[in-house]
Amino acid sequence: VIVAVAFFGADAKVLAFAQMKGVLLSLYVLYIIWMALVLYNVVDQTGAIGVIGSGIKQLTADKPFQLLIMGWVFASFLQGVAGFGVPIAVVGPLLLGMGFPPLVAVAVPAIGHSWSVTYGDMASSFQAMIAVTGLSGEYLAHWASLFLGVTVFMCGLAVVHVYGGFKAIRRSLLAIIIIGSAMATTQYALATNGLWTLAGFVAGMVGIVTSILVTRLPMYRRSPGDVVDTPSDGPKMSLTFALSAYIILIAIVAPAEIIGPLHKFLGSIKLSLMFPEVVTSQGWVNAAGLGKKISVFGHAGALLLYTSVLSYFVYASRGYYKPGALGRIWAKTVKSGVSTSIGIVSMVCFALTMSMSGMTNLLAEGISTVFGQAYPLFAGAIGTLGAFMTGSNTNSNVVFAQLQMSTAEISALSIPVILAAQTTGGSIGSMLAPAKILVGCSTVGLSGKEGPVLARTLSYGLIMTAIIGVLAFFNAAG
């Protein structure tokens, strides 16, 4: 704000509208995040997350394959339904209980889930990029899904390399190819057909099913003596019933997005504000127009709310909740949601202040002058840096997506390719975010020893980011 006023000529009106636009844009994203947290806690209070984890870890006695299933597939599924550190917090203790070292138990889910971040949590990161840039999801999804599809395989390879080096990779390569292909293809198919809100967690579900099939191959098959009993202090739940909330979510979201009349009906009531033209004293013009429109009943957050309510009654009808469950669901949602909301609102208002004062445009001009046609090599690194700094790909996209788009326009580079590198880099940066590593370390008894975990994930993150930069470089010619 100080820089905007002192050096870019932003007056009180420019700043006020920047904050108002920022809050409206934040509501668009926070609607998803809060309702995703509600759904996760609705499911978690039944013990269903533990049932899913226990069911998966019984599939094979092969240790690298166990890591793939838990730290790559199951962690990605959790990212698809909740995000914001949940995969590391849930999977870390499970891996520790399975006998893996604490450092591996944190590093593996941190690395393994990162490919799913952009389309995870009802595509909140992707939705943020759409909101900030004003571009359509259909325009952005193709290249984003391709780059993220490559990242699927890189994350799988890194997960087993953390544990057993290249020897473990050779043993697990067939499983990585089969499961990775299933998840990457599912994610691409859904995202490029307008169902990006489903792409992350459906890809994770497909990964779980594919993993079950792969465990039947002779090299991964378990023997009866390898079965681990599933502990339970309440009514016994099947794996299928444990997944029922997410089956309900698919049943609600798919018709709401695919069936035209229903989609139109749900989206008929929208919240928005009209903003007038404002100009800085240095002549930077912000055109008049509507702020971000929020569909009250058809938004992804609303669909998550419907799912949460229906799922609660389904689980309650079978007696899976202990007394006081509603209070615990609300308390855990608030505990996670408030801190996340403060961070996102702050970052969004920060980004809008930069944009409406002309800072973002000046940065884009400078970057395009310095790097020119080599800029795509660094586009992914900007996204990675954003997620590292803020702990969130959503925030990275909010802060840097508009800058990346402006730079691509000035340099005559492909906008969807550059933005694909941005959000893929942001996804990869999730494995490096200190905020998430702190959460993971606290769950496995490594508090105060976050440095070695970050050192382990950093090397993989930098390699993946460099590969995405090369892919962007060869595909970004305007």
C-alpha positions as CSV (number, residue, x, y, z in Angstrom):
1,V,0.0,0.0,0.0
2,I,2.8,2.4,0.8
3,V,4.6,1.7,-2.5
4,A,1.2,2.0,-4.4
5,V,0.6,5.4,-2.9
6,A,4.1,6.9,-2.9
7,F,5.4,5.6,-6.2
8,F,2.4,4.6,-8.3
9,G,-0.2,7.4,-7.6
10,A,-2.9,5.2,-6.0
11,D,-5.4,7.3,-4.1
12,A,-7.9,6.3,-1.5
13,K,-10.5,5.4,-4.1
14,V,-8.1,3.0,-5.9
15,L,-7.1,1.4,-2.7
16,A,-10.6,1.0,-1.4
17,F,-11.9,-0.6,-4.6
18,A,-8.8,-2.9,-4.7
19,Q,-9.7,-4.2,-1.2
20,M,-13.4,-4.6,-2.1
21,K,-12.6,-6.5,-5.2
22,G,-10.1,-8.6,-3.2
23,V,-12.7,-9.5,-0.6
24,L,-15.2,-10.5,-3.3
25,L,-12.6,-12.6,-5.1
26,S,-11.6,-14.2,-1.7
27,L,-15.3,-15.2,-1.1
28,Y,-15.3,-17.0,-4.4
29,V,-12.4,-19.2,-3.3
30,L,-13.2,-19.4,0.5
31,Y,-16.7,-20.7,-0.3
32,I,-15.0,-23.8,-1.7
33,I,-12.4,-24.1,1.0
34,W,-14.8,-23.9,4.0
35,M,-17.3,-26.3,2.5
36,A,-14.5,-28.7,1.6
37,L,-13.3,-28.6,5.2
38,V,-16.9,-29.3,6.4
39,L,-17.2,-32.3,4.1
40,Y,-13.8,-33.7,5.2
41,N,-14.7,-33.4,8.9
42,V,-18.1,-34.9,8.3
43,V,-16.3,-38.0,6.9
44,D,-13.4,-38.0,9.4
45,Q,-15.7,-37.9,12.5
46,T,-17.1,-41.3,11.4
47,G,-13.6,-42.9,11.3
48,A,-14.0,-43.4,7.5
49,I,-10.7,-41.8,6.7
50,G,-9.0,-44.4,8.9
51,V,-11.0,-47.2,7.3
52,I,-9.9,-46.1,3.8
53,G,-6.2,-45.8,4.9
54,S,-6.3,-49.2,6.7
55,G,-8.0,-50.9,3.7
56,I,-5.4,-49.6,1.4
57,K,-2.4,-50.5,3.4
58,Q,-3.5,-54.2,3.6
59,L,-3.3,-54.5,-0.2
60,T,0.4,-55.4,-0.5
61,A,3.4,-56.4,1.6
62,D,5.8,-54.7,-0.9
63,K,7.2,-51.7,1.0
64,P,7.9,-49.4,-2.0
65,F,4.4,-50.2,-3.3
66,Q,2.9,-49.5,0.1
67,L,4.5,-46.1,-0.1
68,L,3.1,-45.5,-3.6
69,I,-0.4,-46.4,-2.5
70,M,-0.4,-44.4,0.8
71,G,1.9,-41.5,-0.1
72,W,1.1,-41.0,-3.7
73,V,-2.4,-42.4,-4.4
74,F,-4.2,-42.0,-1.0
75,A,-2.5,-38.7,-0.3
76,S,-3.6,-37.4,-3.7
77,F,-7.1,-38.6,-3.0
78,L,-7.1,-36.6,0.3
79,Q,-5.8,-33.6,-1.5
80,G,-8.7,-33.9,-3.9
81,V,-11.3,-33.8,-1.1
82,A,-9.7,-31.5,1.5
83,G,-6.2,-30.1,0.7
84,F,-4.4,-27.5,2.9
85,G,-2.1,-29.9,4.7
86,V,-4.6,-32.7,5.3
87,P,-2.8,-35.3,3.1
88,I,0.5,-34.9,5.1
89,A,-1.3,-34.7,8.5
90,V,-3.3,-37.9,7.8
91,V,-0.8,-40.0,5.8
92,G,2.3,-39.2,7.9
93,P,1.1,-41.0,11.1
94,L,-0.2,-43.9,9.0
95,L,3.2,-44.4,7.4
96,L,4.9,-44.1,10.7
97,G,2.6,-46.8,12.1
98,M,3.5,-49.1,9.2
99,G,7.1,-49.0,10.2
100,F,8.6,-46.3,7.9
101,P,11.1,-43.8,9.3
102,P,9.7,-40.4,10.5
103,L,11.5,-38.4,7.9
104,V,10.2,-40.7,5.1
105,A,6.7,-40.6,6.6
106,V,6.6,-36.8,6.2
107,A,8.5,-36.4,3.0
108,V,6.6,-39.0,1.0
109,P,3.1,-37.6,1.3
110,A,4.5,-34.0,0.9
111,I,6.0,-35.1,-2.5
112,G,3.3,-37.6,-3.5
113,H,0.2,-35.4,-3.2
114,S,1.6,-32.3,-4.9
115,W,0.6,-33.2,-8.5
116,S,-3.1,-33.1,-7.3
117,V,-3.0,-29.6,-5.7
118,T,-4.2,-27.6,-8.7
119,Y,-7.4,-29.6,-9.2
120,G,-7.7,-30.7,-5.6
121,D,-10.1,-29.3,-3.1
122,M,-12.7,-28.8,-5.8
123,A,-10.1,-27.2,-8.0
124,S,-9.8,-24.2,-5.6
125,S,-6.3,-23.3,-7.0
126,F,-7.5,-23.5,-10.6
127,Q,-10.6,-21.5,-9.8
128,A,-8.4,-18.8,-8.2
129,M,-6.4,-18.6,-11.4
130,I,-9.6,-18.3,-13.5
131,A,-10.9,-15.6,-11.2
132,V,-7.7,-13.5,-11.1
133,T,-7.0,-13.7,-14.9
134,G,-10.6,-13.5,-16.1
135,L,-9.9,-16.4,-18.6
136,S,-12.1,-19.4,-19.0
137,G,-11.3,-22.8,-17.5
138,E,-11.8,-24.4,-20.9
139,Y,-9.1,-22.2,-22.3
140,L,-6.6,-23.0,-19.5
141,A,-7.3,-26.7,-18.8
142,H,-5.6,-28.4,-21.7
143,W,-2.0,-27.3,-21.0
144,A,-2.5,-27.3,-17.3
145,S,-3.6,-30.9,-17.4
146,L,-0.8,-31.9,-19.7
147,F,1.9,-30.4,-17.4
148,L,0.2,-31.8,-14.3
149,G,0.0,-35.2,-16.0
150,V,3.7,-35.3,-16.4
151,T,4.0,-34.3,-12.8
152,V,1.9,-37.3,-11.8
153,F,4.7,-39.6,-12.9
154,M,7.5,-37.5,-11.5
155,C,5.9,-37.6,-8.1
156,G,5.4,-41.3,-8.2
157,L,9.1,-41.9,-9.1
158,A,10.2,-39.5,-6.4
159,V,8.1,-41.2,-3.7
160,V,9.8,-44.6,-4.1
161,H,13.3,-43.0,-4.7
162,V,13.0,-41.3,-1.3
163,Y,12.8,-44.7,0.3
164,G,14.9,-47.0,-1.8
165,G,16.7,-45.1,-4.6
166,F,16.8,-46.4,-8.1
167,K,16.5,-50.0,-7.0
168,A,13.0,-49.3,-5.6
169,I,12.2,-47.4,-8.8
170,R,13.0,-50.4,-11.0
171,R,10.8,-52.6,-8.8
172,S,7.9,-50.2,-8.8
173,L,8.2,-48.8,-12.3
174,L,5.3,-51.0,-13.8
175,A,3.0,-49.9,-11.0
176,I,3.9,-46.2,-11.5
177,I,3.2,-46.4,-15.2
178,I,-0.1,-48.2,-14.8
179,I,-1.5,-46.2,-11.9
180,G,0.0,-42.9,-13.1
181,S,-1.5,-43.3,-16.5
182,A,-4.9,-44.0,-15.0
183,M,-4.8,-40.9,-12.7
184,A,-3.3,-38.5,-15.3
185,T,-5.8,-39.6,-18.0
186,T,-8.7,-39.2,-15.7
187,Q,-7.6,-35.8,-14.5
188,Y,-7.1,-34.6,-18.1
189,A,-10.4,-36.0,-19.3
190,L,-12.5,-34.4,-16.6
191,A,-10.6,-31.0,-16.6
192,T,-10.8,-30.5,-20.3
193,N,-14.5,-31.3,-20.4
194,G,-15.5,-28.7,-17.9
195,L,-15.4,-30.9,-14.8
196,W,-12.2,-29.5,-13.3
197,T,-13.9,-29.4,-9.9
198,L,-14.0,-33.2,-10.0
199,A,-10.7,-33.8,-11.6
200,G,-8.5,-34.1,-8.5
201,F,-10.4,-36.4,-6.3
202,V,-11.9,-38.6,-9.0
203,A,-8.4,-39.1,-10.3
204,G,-7.4,-40.1,-6.8
205,M,-10.4,-42.5,-6.6
206,V,-9.4,-44.0,-9.9
207,G,-5.9,-44.4,-8.6
208,I,-7.2,-46.3,-5.5
209,V,-9.2,-48.7,-7.7
210,T,-6.2,-49.1,-10.1
211,S,-3.9,-49.8,-7.2
212,I,-6.2,-52.6,-6.0
213,L,-6.0,-54.2,-9.4
214,V,-2.2,-53.8,-9.6
215,T,-1.8,-55.6,-6.3
216,R,-3.0,-58.7,-8.0
217,L,0.1,-58.8,-10.2
218,P,2.5,-61.6,-8.9
219,M,5.3,-59.2,-8.1
220,Y,3.1,-57.1,-5.8
221,R,0.6,-59.7,-4.4
222,R,0.4,-60.2,-0.7
223,S,0.1,-63.5,1.1
224,P,-2.6,-64.2,3.7
225,G,-0.1,-63.8,6.5
226,D,0.5,-60.2,5.5
227,V,-3.0,-59.0,6.4
228,V,-3.2,-56.3,9.0
229,D,-6.3,-56.2,11.1
230,T,-8.3,-53.0,11.0
231,P,-8.8,-51.6,14.5
232,S,-12.2,-50.2,15.3
233,D,-13.8,-49.0,18.5
234,G,-17.2,-48.3,16.8
235,P,-19.6,-49.9,14.3
236,K,-17.6,-51.8,11.6
237,M,-17.5,-49.9,8.3
238,S,-16.7,-51.3,4.9
239,L,-14.3,-49.6,2.5
240,T,-17.1,-49.0,0.0
241,F,-19.3,-47.3,2.7
242,A,-16.3,-45.3,3.9
243,L,-16.1,-43.8,0.4
244,S,-19.8,-43.2,0.2
245,A,-19.6,-39.4,0.8
246,Y,-17.3,-39.0,-2.2
247,I,-19.6,-41.2,-4.3
248,I,-22.4,-38.8,-3.3
249,L,-20.3,-35.8,-4.2
250,I,-19.8,-37.2,-7.8
251,A,-23.5,-37.9,-8.0
252,I,-24.3,-34.3,-7.1
253,V,-21.5,-32.4,-9.0
254,A,-21.6,-34.3,-12.3
255,P,-25.3,-33.6,-13.0
256,A,-25.0,-30.0,-11.8
257,E,-22.1,-29.4,-14.2
258,I,-23.2,-31.5,-17.2
259,I,-27.0,-31.1,-17.4
260,G,-27.5,-27.7,-19.0
261,P,-31.0,-26.7,-17.6
262,L,-30.0,-27.8,-14.1
263,H,-26.7,-25.9,-14.3
264,K,-28.5,-22.8,-15.5
265,F,-31.1,-23.1,-12.7
266,L,-28.6,-23.4,-9.9
267,G,-26.6,-20.5,-11.3
268,S,-29.6,-18.2,-11.7
269,I,-28.8,-16.2,-8.5
270,K,-25.4,-14.6,-8.4
271,L,-23.7,-12.3,-6.0
272,S,-21.6,-9.5,-7.6
273,L,-20.8,-5.8,-7.4
274,M,-20.4,-3.1,-10.1
275,F,-17.2,-1.2,-9.8
276,P,-16.6,2.2,-11.5
277,E,-13.6,3.2,-13.5
278,V,-10.7,4.4,-11.3
279,V,-7.4,6.0,-12.5
280,T,-4.2,6.5,-10.6
281,S,-2.5,9.9,-10.7
282,Q,0.1,8.4,-13.1
283,G,-2.6,7.5,-15.5
284,W,-3.1,3.7,-14.9
285,V,-6.7,3.0,-15.8
286,N,-8.8,0.4,-14.2
287,A,-11.9,0.0,-16.4
288,A,-15.4,-0.1,-15.0
289,G,-17.1,-3.5,-14.7
290,L,-18.6,-6.2,-12.5
291,G,-16.4,-7.9,-9.9
292,K,-16.2,-11.7,-9.6
293,K,-19.7,-13.3,-9.9
294,I,-20.5,-15.9,-7.2
295,S,-23.3,-18.3,-7.9
296,V,-25.0,-18.7,-4.6
297,F,-26.6,-22.1,-5.2
298,G,-24.5,-23.5,-8.1
299,H,-21.0,-22.7,-6.9
300,A,-18.7,-25.6,-6.1
301,G,-18.9,-24.6,-2.5
302,A,-22.7,-25.0,-2.5
303,L,-22.4,-28.4,-4.1
304,L,-20.0,-29.4,-1.3
305,L,-22.5,-28.2,1.2
306,Y,-25.3,-30.3,-0.3
307,T,-23.0,-33.3,-0.2
308,S,-22.0,-32.6,3.4
309,V,-25.6,-32.5,4.6
310,L,-26.6,-35.6,2.8
311,S,-23.5,-37.5,3.8
312,Y,-24.0,-36.6,7.4
313,F,-27.5,-38.2,7.4
314,V,-26.3,-41.2,5.6
315,Y,-23.5,-41.9,8.1
316,A,-25.7,-41.0,11.1
317,S,-28.4,-43.5,9.9
318,R,-25.8,-46.2,10.4
319,G,-24.7,-45.0,13.9
320,Y,-21.2,-44.0,12.9
321,Y,-21.2,-40.7,14.9
322,K,-20.4,-40.4,18.6
323,P,-22.3,-37.9,20.8
324,G,-21.2,-34.3,20.1
325,A,-20.1,-35.0,16.5
326,L,-21.7,-31.8,15.1
327,G,-19.8,-29.7,17.6
328,R,-16.5,-31.3,16.8
329,I,-17.1,-31.0,13.0
330,W,-17.8,-27.2,13.4
331,A,-14.9,-26.7,15.8
332,K,-12.4,-28.4,13.5
333,T,-13.7,-26.6,10.5
334,V,-13.4,-23.2,12.2
335,K,-9.9,-24.0,13.5
336,S,-8.6,-24.8,10.0
337,G,-10.7,-22.3,8.1
338,V,-10.1,-19.1,10.0
339,S,-6.3,-19.0,9.6
340,T,-6.6,-20.1,6.0
341,S,-9.2,-17.4,5.3
342,I,-7.0,-14.6,6.9
343,G,-4.1,-15.6,4.7
344,I,-6.1,-15.8,1.5
345,V,-7.9,-12.5,2.0
346,S,-4.6,-10.8,2.8
347,M,-2.9,-12.3,-0.3
348,V,-5.8,-11.5,-2.6
349,C,-6.0,-7.9,-1.5
350,F,-2.2,-7.7,-1.8
351,A,-2.4,-8.9,-5.4
352,L,-5.3,-6.6,-6.3
353,T,-3.4,-3.6,-4.8
354,M,-0.5,-4.4,-7.1
355,S,-2.7,-4.9,-10.1
356,M,-4.9,-1.8,-9.7
357,S,-1.9,0.5,-9.0
358,G,-0.1,-0.6,-12.1
359,M,2.7,-2.5,-10.3
360,T,1.9,-5.9,-12.0
361,N,2.1,-4.4,-15.4
362,L,5.4,-2.7,-14.7
363,L,6.9,-6.0,-13.4
364,A,5.7,-7.8,-16.5
365,E,7.3,-5.2,-18.8
366,G,10.6,-5.5,-16.8
367,I,10.6,-9.3,-16.8
368,S,9.8,-9.6,-20.5
369,T,12.7,-7.2,-21.3
370,V,15.2,-9.1,-19.2
371,F,14.3,-12.7,-20.2
372,G,12.5,-12.2,-23.5
373,Q,11.8,-15.5,-25.3
374,A,13.7,-17.5,-22.5
375,Y,11.0,-16.4,-20.0
376,P,9.1,-19.7,-20.1
377,L,12.1,-21.5,-18.5
378,F,11.4,-19.5,-15.3
379,A,7.6,-19.4,-15.4
380,G,7.2,-22.6,-13.4
381,A,9.8,-21.4,-10.8
382,I,7.7,-18.3,-10.1
383,G,4.7,-20.5,-9.3
384,T,6.9,-22.7,-7.1
385,L,8.3,-19.7,-5.3
386,G,4.8,-18.4,-4.7
387,A,3.7,-21.6,-3.1
388,F,6.9,-21.9,-1.0
389,M,6.3,-18.3,0.3
390,T,2.6,-18.5,1.0
391,G,2.1,-22.3,1.7
392,S,-0.6,-22.5,-1.0
393,N,-0.9,-22.9,-4.7
394,T,-4.1,-20.9,-4.5
395,N,-2.2,-18.0,-3.1
396,S,0.6,-18.4,-5.6
397,N,-2.0,-18.2,-8.4
398,V,-3.6,-15.2,-6.9
399,V,-0.4,-13.3,-6.5
400,F,1.4,-14.3,-9.7
401,A,-1.1,-15.5,-12.3
402,Q,-1.9,-12.0,-13.5
403,L,1.8,-11.1,-13.7
404,Q,2.5,-14.3,-15.7
405,M,-0.4,-13.5,-18.1
406,S,0.8,-9.9,-18.6
407,T,4.4,-11.0,-19.2
408,A,3.2,-13.6,-21.8
409,E,1.1,-11.0,-23.6
410,I,4.0,-8.5,-23.8
411,S,6.5,-11.2,-24.9
412,A,4.1,-12.7,-27.4
413,L,4.1,-16.1,-25.7
414,S,1.3,-18.6,-25.3
415,I,-0.8,-17.5,-22.3
416,P,-2.3,-20.9,-21.5
417,V,1.2,-22.5,-21.6
418,I,2.7,-19.9,-19.3
419,L,-0.2,-20.2,-16.8
420,A,0.0,-24.0,-17.0
421,A,3.6,-23.6,-15.9
422,Q,2.6,-21.2,-13.1
423,T,0.0,-23.5,-11.6
424,T,2.1,-26.6,-12.0
425,G,5.0,-24.9,-10.4
426,G,2.6,-23.9,-7.6
427,S,1.5,-27.5,-7.2
428,I,5.1,-28.6,-7.0
429,G,5.9,-25.8,-4.5
430,S,3.4,-27.4,-2.1
431,M,6.0,-30.1,-1.3
432,L,8.4,-27.3,-0.2
433,A,6.1,-25.1,1.7
434,P,7.4,-24.8,5.3
435,A,3.8,-24.4,6.6
436,K,2.9,-27.9,5.3
437,I,6.1,-29.5,6.5
438,L,5.6,-28.1,10.0
439,V,2.2,-29.8,10.1
440,G,3.6,-33.1,8.9
441,C,6.5,-33.0,11.4
442,S,4.3,-32.2,14.3
443,T,2.2,-35.4,13.6
444,V,5.2,-37.8,13.6
445,G,7.3,-36.4,16.4
446,L,9.8,-34.5,14.3
447,S,9.0,-31.0,15.7
448,G,12.1,-28.9,15.5
449,K,13.6,-31.1,12.8
450,E,11.8,-29.7,9.8
451,G,15.1,-28.7,8.1
452,P,16.1,-32.3,7.1
453,V,12.6,-32.9,5.7
454,L,12.7,-29.7,3.6
455,A,16.2,-30.6,2.4
456,R,14.9,-34.0,1.2
457,T,11.8,-32.5,-0.6
458,L,13.8,-29.6,-2.0
459,S,15.9,-31.5,-4.4
460,Y,12.9,-33.3,-6.0
461,G,11.0,-30.0,-6.2
462,L,13.7,-28.2,-8.0
463,I,14.2,-31.0,-10.5
464,M,10.5,-31.2,-11.2
465,T,10.3,-27.4,-11.6
466,A,13.2,-27.3,-14.0
467,I,11.5,-30.0,-16.1
468,I,8.3,-28.0,-16.3
469,G,10.3,-25.0,-17.3
470,V,11.8,-26.9,-20.2
471,L,8.4,-28.2,-21.3
472,A,7.0,-24.6,-21.2
473,F,10.0,-23.3,-23.1
474,F,9.4,-25.7,-26.1
475,N,5.6,-25.1,-26.2
476,A,5.2,-21.4,-25.4
477,A,6.0,-19.8,-28.8
478,G,3.1,-17.5,-29.5
